[in-house]
């Protein structure tokens, strides 16, 4: 064609949004005599090339509206001025800029070993070759063409198709003139020519407010003032440290007038102050990775790298974490690598193929949740998940990740009937690929971020969940003790008249208490979907309900294992949790609720201050039964010990509504002070007890050489410590 070297087929493919290599067509290109600049600007009727020393009008390409070419004697920096439909505008040509990703990025992306994937992919504001703008990069190996779209290009996928980076499957482009706050998606054309629904960025750092779901360009770095916490946190999160976790759904912990969710900045004041005042050591947030449906509570995330905008920006989330650290509180996030929703803008069939998920629904679809399962055997998907875990720990100074639904990852037949699942290569049910993802995640997290903790919500007896990876385990720091939770709550919900027949439900946890590093959870799952609140589970009269709950908390805090309590249960909220409304804080106007709150505050204080109650949470030398078989009386008694020289604590629990005069063998002679009594008037009890303490007598009992006669108030727990 006269005056240009551009072939018509290529020109028409660019104009039709079909060309898979736009940088081979657009921008400056070396020709026989100098250079030729080509631009596709839909809507432009005229186009000028502006350099520092000249202005030249480009020639329209015949028969392809919006396509222009212009010769240039040598390669030079330039801008465009366009005119069309009565408007004039100037802009930089994205196709004159070279790649941003380097050879090492390409190498690591290609082999699925880019540990900090978010530094290569996603949308990054930057200055590139002297121009300010945003670099976009996304993995879509089976796409024919990928474009960035947004208001800046009228959501027209023909305008900004991206550069394919060799065999990596990654596409990238630098768009000058864009900035933080830019709203964008990816328009992807599949191999069959189908243009897919617009996709949010899998490594996007921000999102629009739901129900809108486009990605938003966000900066992810900021200043921190938590150096003291970061230097000391390893000791605060070790197995011999007191760890008491306050589990929180940020959207419904407390709401502002008009039922508005609190912002990260408001939570940085109100929630952090409250958790610190209550004596908790950690705040655990239900998932905050961006999610489309409020009713999923975050457990069906679409944007794994984007903190939900429901509470603010990434900068404001960092401020929340920083505030917690400055008050001596760790922050744990619930992390969901088990599945993702089928929403059209999400990861499902991202480039027209089963990319992040499995093609076979027997491997790739969760029937329980109507969600898709990651293809853990694909190295790029494994890299995506492991890197995401590291991202939260490094970029947001998160102290721990609690991994949701681990059991569903470990077993290929999870919640499936015979014939509905695909066995592993050995014919078994274990998901080797998912196991490897979890091991690599834990090895990477602990290796790269000293002092962090990871926690598994794992409901089976899979061995070695909290054993190090190099010892053959999954590598988690802790595991939720779901068996203990189910057994003890099953016991507590029974009328005390029948508890004698279920005594073993309270003691069975000690049979396996040392097989893992356990956290004892009373989580959100126990107070939703008709299960009622903790208070509602308790039998008896209103007074007995509160007494039962106080006794149970006393049992729990003295039991080996770290502690976790879901919000609202610390003041005995009467109604089960509703994610659409605030907790029932008005109930604190009632003395009974204030009493439970005061008890939990004191339990946390004693747990932190007394080594015997936490040092050996995960070791058998810290526990010894005094009485574990008295089912008829409903009494449990045991000793907790710390290190050599630490004074032991004896816990005695009466799970019947009958006051008892009870002789108890004690491990040492002398005076034993009553340091906690859940029947104290300050907690809403009847103020019955032992007048501050007891003295032992040389009367052998319970296999001990000395004992004492105790008053056990009805439905109560008592802690004694030797003076």
Number of C-alpha atoms within 10 A of each C-alpha: 9 5 11 16 12 17 10 14 10 16 22 16 16 23 19 12 21 21 22 18 19 22 21 13 20 23 19 26 19 14 14 7 10 12 18 23 24 27 25 25 22 16 14 21 17 18 27 20 23 19 13 9 6 8 14 15 16 19 17 20 21 12 10 16 16 19 26 25 25 21 21 18 11 12 14 12 14 19 17 21 18 19 17 15 8 7 10 12 11 14 13 17 22 21 24 21 20 13 15 16 18 10 10 10 17 19 14 17 24 18 12 18 18 21 18 18 23 21 15 22 23 24 30 23 22 19 14 17 10 9 14 16 19 23 25 26 28 24 24 21 22 19 25 22 28 32 26 28 22 20 10 15 15 9 18 17 25 24 20 24 29 27 23 26 21 11 11 19 16 24 23 25 26 30 25 21 15 17 20 16 15 18 21 27 22 27 25 26 25 22 14 10 13 12 20 18 16 23 24 25 32 23 25 28 26 34 30 17 17 15 10 9 23 22 29 24 24 23 18 16 11 12 9 13 12 17 12 11 18 17 11 12 20 16 13 19 21 16 21 19 20 28 24 24 28 27 24 21 19 25 22 21 23 20 17 12 8 6 13 16 21 22 20 24 20 15 24 20 13 13 21 24 15 12 20 18 12 20 21 28 25 26 26 24 20 21 28 26 25 28 30 22 16 15 12 14 19 22 25 27 26 28 26 29 25 26 24 26 22 21 21 16 22 23 18 20 22 23 21 22 26 25 21 26 24 16 16 20 25 27 23 27 24 23 27 22 27 23 25 27 24 16 15 14 22 22 23 24 18 27 25 22 17 17 21 23 24 21 14 11 15 18 20 20 21 20 13 9 12 12 18 23 23 26 21 26 15 16 16 23 18 25 23 24 23 26 22 22 24 25 21 21 22 15 13 22 22 23 28 25 28 25 22 21 18 22 17 20 25 22 21 23 21 18 12 14 8 7 9 14 19 17 17 14 10 8 8 13 16 19 22 18 18 23 18 17 22 27 22 19 24 25 18 16 26 19 11 13 16 13 19 25 24 24 27 27 20 21 15 13 10 13 12 18 26 20 18 16 18 10 9 12 17 25 25 28 25 24 25 25 24 18 19 24 20 14 17 21 19 15 21 22 18 16 14 19 12 14 22 20 13 17 21 16 19 20 16 15 18 16 8 10 19 17 17 21 24 25 26 23 27 25 19 19 11 20 22 15 10 9 13 17 20 27 24 20 20 23 19 17 9 13 13 18 20 26 31 30 24 28 24 22 21 24 24 22 22 28 22 27 31 29 24 23 21 22 24 25 26 21 23 25 23 18 17 22 28 14 17 16 15 19 21 17 13 9 15 16 9 9 14 22 23 19 24 27 21 18 26 25 20 17 23 21 16 21 24 20 12 18 22 27 29 27 24 23 30 22 18 15 13 19 23 16 16 21 17 17 16 12 17 13 15 23 23 22 23 21 24 26 24 22 14 8 8 12 15 24 26 26 25 26 25 25 29 24 18 15 15 16 11 14 15 22 25 26 21 14 17 16 16 21 18 21 16 20 29 34 24 18 14 17 24 21 23 15 15 17 20 16 10 12 17 19 15 19 16 12 14 14 15 16 13 16 16 20 24 22 16 18 17 26 28 23 27 31 29 27 24 22 20 20 11
